[in-house]
């Protein structure tokens, strides 16, 4: 009897598994969501508090910005009828919202919501990461349901760009106001709304499982028409090798911002017949080695230039980055309208490096290391552990620089130590970092002499660079409104930077993103808006 | 007995206090600090940083923060995570089920595989199978789990296509799409197929060490006088091994397993990373990377409580189960 029951059970299980697997394969293709792989966890889905690029991608689907910056780096109105009109003095912007835009709960989005977003950014003692651009607002005036004026304290040509990014997405007043009052006039980064967001974007929030996935579904009443892809899932895949593996078997559809050393393997998948498209596009991300110019050894321009000549930037890009990067000579990437193509270039030339050092009075000591007035050409390169590209730079640099008569040490720290201690307290000789430029070429916080952290505890001038002409140019660049005049200003800034080399400018990275071949309208966007900027237009054929 | 228990309990509280002080000091001494993530952000002013530090109470000196933390914890409030702005307890409870699920399954796999291997090795000492088992367990102990994990993924996900390479469940999995009759099996399989590989990776080192332990412990027992007596009396070999020897040989193994129990709560960092398993290990790693000391303290203290309570309970049970052991407070 017992055996019979067991046998019956086993048969049942087998039938069940068989039908289950059949059931899965017979599901229509369109029911399968599009899966986007992200390799870091997200912290909040409340745009008031967001600070990560991953969150920006998801928020692009759930929320809307007033304007967008497209893949050609041009601004276009999104929630607005047209681009805002600026007054003669450059202080007052007039905004006009489109009518009939609905939040996911059906309530209309109006000027009140925009003003509320601004008020939440500025609410006392909240945890908003940066309020710089919001603090520039002197007055916010609502004219009618759809029209509002914003007046700035002083003209700022870079101010408008921020409206295109996740930090400026419009939140619904009617929902968040209650949370705000309930929290003692304070919104929390981890409040209810941040785990169950309601926006006006093309996708509605469905589910978020921490460290696992965020699931969204198409919003029927989206103001530009319901998007064609029904469901989108953002999956967390913390290990990049697993990401590549899961992409290759179709568990992940979009491998965004792929590791540089995965580029060739992705191309190989494509060659082997996998229906994917591998996008390789210039980005605003760069990699630099910062000289600490407070140290005697790096005060000498000849040393900084010599180290530039002695480092093979092109070979580094070829060998370490599979060639998917561009050599940098200054801080502005080639795709920027302010890029200066005629800069001083440092082709790999060790002899010239040695010659420069000798001309500047450096003499080769008995220990094989250059020295001048008791200062030896000896220094340590720092970066964060676990970054193979930066570590490769260190290895190559050490080899090349020791060959011309420098003494180089390598010391790496885990990220929190590197940024929170070594960088912040300026304890480095040379530090290798990545940095992200904006569309606007303004770089005051990096190069202006007032932005040296040791002075007022503010600014990102970690190199300790101080140059009167640069200070003048950067100040003028922020006041000038004519683009032509600004081009001239920033060309000169780059000219000086490439001469003075406060950084060893290494390269501008390309971004690599692999998507399904049948994904239409995927147009990679190198700005902070991210590659999901036009997710409402995506189609699967 | 009650007196002793009370004394033991007081020591436990004191240990917890010392542990909390030590952990807090260690976290505090590690360079960088909770504000490190904001240093390089070019869009932030010093005023922004000061406001955030004040918001999270980071502007106060460390000893003050420790006492605030202690006061709140005693009231059952483990604080707020700097990363997500949510209560630490919520963050922990959200990851706990995933961790427990993975750990329990790998624990059972380990037991089911390790004990028979150990018994076989002990009863067939120096046979080919025993030598093979020895070799395998050395291999198992020395294989790095990230490497073994990737190997399994290449084998079962890419090459054979049988198992998903990561995650805990298909986000759009809907049991209602299947007929009622087979639904339980479908749900079971859905959970199992995600669980298998990470559980196997986690079991590997346990199986290796436990099976060796089982082998030597059983050999120890078998060489004892009462076993020889049993054999001399003509008790069949099966009965000797399974009835008399095994029971006594299991005791030290159970102690070893007990020592491994706290790992259940802490999670497995590397395995969770490779298989995108949303457990405690991942939470701990990102909290450590962000110097989120509230979360770090929360996880450390809950683990400490579990370890100490577990030990206390084990000691009590031991003295009840084994009359020869007198309980010393």
Interface residues (C-beta under 8 A of the other chain):
Chain A: X12 X13 X15 X16 X17 X19 X20 X23 X27 X31 X32 X33 X41 X43 X44 X49 X51 X125 X126 X127 X128 X129 X130 X131 X132 X133 X188 X189 X190 X191 X194 X195 X207 X209 X210 X211 X212 X213 X215 X231 X233 X235 X236 X237 X238 X239 X241 X242 X245 X246 X248 X249 X251 X413 X414 X415 X416 X417 X418 X419 X420 X421 X422 X423 X424 X433 X435 X445 X446 X456 X457 X458 X460
Chain B: X30 X31 X32 X33 X35 X36 X37 X38 X39 X40 X41 X42 X43 X44 X45 X46 X47 X48 X51 X52 X54 X55 X56 X80 X81 X83 X84 X85 X86 X87 X91 X94 X95 X146 X150 X153 X154 X157 X158 X161 X164 X165 X166 X167 X168 X171 X172 X177 X178 X179 X181 X182 X185 X186 X189 X273 X274 X275 X276 X278 X279 X282 X283 X286 X289 X290 X291
